[in-house]
């Protein structure tokens, strides 16, 4: 009798677990996706439409966009080359993507967030200072100096950066846990939004003079 009851309890537990798993909402693969009742007006899906498997070829799973250095002749001294679903259709439904980051001496991959992915970064050349900050209220700052071959992980959704502290160029490769991880570059997002955020709001938020905020907004527009 006890065995029968235990078996029924186990089956019920497995059924409940299966229900909870199937009921879980899929992770979004874009910033916004407003629900609509009329499918005639639907313009997007959560991801990409699938190519006919019978028409799929090896080149669909091949990408060469990361083999060449990116141009670091810019104000921040870095360049990120992407291999996400936008550049590499074979990643569709795989839940992975990759980027190459090139850094000029003292270049920085500025503080940013990936809203849909964790990241693991490997240094190929040079020396980087990498770090991230945890969420409210602790705001703990974790950082590490990375040399060639070192690996560092950034948890999903947390602000992070890399800074080339060496005298030579640096290169890193990073893998991300989403086919379309998204990126929110903090300075560009806050001071370069379209339309601009009311400078009074930013002045109070950052405890800055309003004129400083307006100067920064002019720089990023």
Buried (B, 14 or more C-beta within 10 A) or exposed (E): EEEEEEEEEEEEEEEEEEEEEEEEEEEBBEEEEEEEEEEEEEEEEEBBEEEEEEEEEEEBEEBEEBEEEBEBEEEBBBBBBBBBBEBBBBBBEEBBBBBBBBBBBEBBBBBBBBEBBBBEBBBEBBBBBBBBBEEEEEEEEBBEBBEBEBEBEBBBBBBBBBBBBBEEBBBBBBBBBBBBBBBBBEBEBBBBEEEBBEBEEBBEEEEBEEEEBBEBBEEBE
